[in-house]
């Protein structure tokens, strides 16, 4: 089960034959219950969010509390994301606050903080959709 934060990813993935949940930010009580039920039923949850303070905070809940696996959401993925947005000539927004420690990768929070920018999911849309397409084959 693919889980992400941003509804733009959901819109782009419409029509792909994959199991997916879009949280639209911090998980609601209903989304949390759904993810717990899916995990209890044997679904493997894979989560991606924004590389920023809010995104890592949300991921700490989804990965740390609900047992999801990070999906392209580790320190090397952040480094790759920085390179991708630079290659595409995109200037990501500055961080809007402090970045918490990531419970699944102790180097990620400091790396995001040091970058000074937030890499939002929609900037990585093609990469994420490629993963979804491959999983549907």
GIJOGI-V230365 format. One line per field, one symbol per residue. ss: DSSP state (h for helix, s for strand, l for the rest). psi: psi as a letter, one per 30 degrees, with the letter a starting at -180 (. if undefined). Layout:
ss=???
psi=???
This chain:
ss=lsssllhhhhhhhllllllsssllllllhhhhhhhhhhhhlllllsssllslhhhhhhhhhhhhhlllssllllhhhhhhhhhhhhhllllllslllllllsllsllhhhhhhhhlslslhhhhhhhhhhhhhhhhl
psi=kkklekfeeeeffkfkilkkkkfhbkkleeeeeeeeeeefgfkjkkkkakileeeeeeeeeeeeefglkkjhhleeeeeeeeeeeefggkjlllkgalklkkffjffeeeeeefeglkjleffgeeeeeeeeeeff.
